[in-house]
């Protein structure tokens, strides 16, 4: 699924005025929507199919009425971005509350301390921009084309560092002096222990099967079925879903970089396609064991070309999927927008997308205990290639350990025995 060819709908969140096709000029300042990030009235709304613009007159979309902004009030409210400014897009990315990230949803608007110690008013009371700092509107991030940080630097050293890692504030020795926990910070990201679960208050979408889309009700409208969380578990426009709450993350070695599948990349249809790949390894000094939400589902791919396909979902053309409910013309016109070939033969393939988990930091008392990882079938059971005490077996190391234990017991026993004998002689 791609913004290209579906701009009029996607640019409700992808900020910019008039981004309706590939002719959008990113260099023009008048195309930048400053208000979506800076207005504080909470009344400034994008029209869902307005290519990034609010509606000029009252209009209805999806059964909801949208009104033009009160421009004077909106303009006079401008201030530094608040959680509400960021959340209106980032909490609802992917088409709904908590769909994409799992650690970002509307529960963070007014989080209590147990949900997020940083964003809670009972905790640090941070706004998003406290960590996502900017320089000339370049916003510090985590894992796009290159690492968000190349050196681990403390705020004590430089308050202007483009930080996005925990150690920028907490340093690499954040625990009590002499704590064994500080021996982990060169291999384990803080988030791995301090975000024990994500989607703790609201559910997040964990499975999205586009191959099931297309069913309609007796009125000819897309069929909608809701599940236990009050969320759609089926929608005729988008397919079948699974939502989960209080989810245990999956763990990978991560150096801050991600690699993404392109529409021109050849895929292996015999395995699930990793739409983005987490980069890092135990031998990379910049890598840490990091928690992720892994969003799984199905997407269309070209059987002959062995490439992923990008459909035309929301276009004005009659071939757009949400008009025709026919995948083949939707895929053909979608790929035409990209100037790429479509053989005409397609199937759906399982996919995986990895979202780093870095929000919803729990209080220290709720952090993971040692045995969560240091045991057989613990949280790091699937992360192999290194020795983890309590999980792994090593004959030589185990033998030496038992020899040391037995030797210590024998030594203590002999010492005690000799002290007892010698004390009798003195008396």
HELIX and SHEET records of a PDB file:
HELIX    1   1 UNK A    7  UNK A   10  1                                   4    
HELIX    2   2 UNK A   29  UNK A   31  5                                   3    
HELIX    3   3 UNK A   35  UNK A   38  1                                   4    
HELIX    4   4 UNK A   71  UNK A   76  1                                   6    
HELIX    5   5 UNK A   83  UNK A   90  1                                   8    
HELIX    6   6 UNK A  106  UNK A  108  5                                   3    
HELIX    7   7 UNK A  128  UNK A  130  5                                   3    
HELIX    8   8 UNK A  167  UNK A  170  1                                   4    
HELIX    9   9 UNK A  180  UNK A  184  5                                   5    
HELIX   10  10 UNK A  190  UNK A  194  1                                   5    
HELIX   11  11 UNK A  210  UNK A  212  5                                   3    
HELIX   12  12 UNK A  321  UNK A  324  1                                   4    
HELIX   13  13 UNK A  327  UNK A  338  1                                  12    
HELIX   14  14 UNK A  364  UNK A  366  5                                   3    
HELIX   15  15 UNK A  370  UNK A  372  5                                   3    
HELIX   16  16 UNK A  395  UNK A  426  1                                  32    
SHEET    1   A 2 UNK A  59  UNK A  61  0                                        
SHEET    2   A 2 UNK A  64  UNK A  66 -1                                        
SHEET    1   B 2 UNK A 134  UNK A 135  0                                        
SHEET    2   B 2 UNK A 138  UNK A 139 -1                                        
SHEET    1   C 6 UNK A 224  UNK A 226  0                                        
SHEET    2   C 6 UNK A 232  UNK A 235 -1                                        
SHEET    3   C 6 UNK A 239  UNK A 244 -1                                        
SHEET    4   C 6 UNK A 204  UNK A 209 -1                                        
SHEET    5   C 6 UNK A 288  UNK A 302  1                                        
SHEET    6   C 6 UNK A 250  UNK A 254 -1                                        
SHEET    1   D 6 UNK A 224  UNK A 226  0                                        
SHEET    2   D 6 UNK A 232  UNK A 235 -1                                        
SHEET    3   D 6 UNK A 239  UNK A 244 -1                                        
SHEET    4   D 6 UNK A 204  UNK A 209 -1                                        
SHEET    5   D 6 UNK A 288  UNK A 302  1                                        
SHEET    6   D 6 UNK A 307  UNK A 308 -1                                        
SHEET    1   E 7 UNK A 224  UNK A 226  0                                        
SHEET    2   E 7 UNK A 232  UNK A 235 -1                                        
SHEET    3   E 7 UNK A 239  UNK A 244 -1                                        
SHEET    4   E 7 UNK A 204  UNK A 209 -1                                        
SHEET    5   E 7 UNK A 288  UNK A 302  1                                        
SHEET    6   E 7 UNK A 346  UNK A 356 -1                                        
SHEET    7   E 7 UNK A 273  UNK A 274  1                                        
SHEET    1   F 2 UNK A 258  UNK A 260  0                                        
SHEET    2   F 2 UNK A 276  UNK A 278 -1                                        
END                                                                             
